[in-house]
Amino acid sequence: MSFIPVFSFDNYIDANLRMGQLQEEGINCWLKDEHTVVIDPILTNAIGGIKLMVHETQKERAMDLLRIMRNREKENHACPHCGSFNVEYIITNRKASNWLMAIVTFLLGSYAVATEKRYHCFDCGEEFEEKDRNTDGTDLTDEGR
Ligand SMILES: [Zn+2]
């Protein structure tokens, strides 16, 4: 049995949510470095986040499912300002809030800085925070759209 990483997460919640969704679809998967991440968020960035490990025979299926899930989530995000779905997920680096953060940033590079998840609307230019996740168990079988 060999497992390969197909995706990496920077937070525990996302990682477990995705793993659960994939397992519901019959994917044999688990999370690597999960505990390291919980203990030390800074180290998380250094080691590349929580890795979603999938059995190699299910890699293609898992990648498809992840892509579908991401598209679904995008559709769930309408601009609160104008209602447009023409939005894009962006990540903005938080400004270094203190000297320690500044040093960590300097040592590890900007990828280690905590990020904010935001969406940008192309129609009205509004930026907004991520809304509550849609976790109701919508099935992913009607892929053919
Ligand atoms: Zn808008």
Residues whose N, C-alpha, C, O or C-beta is under 5 A from the ligand:
A	BS01	ZN	C79 H81 C82 G83 S84 C121 D123 C124 G125 E126
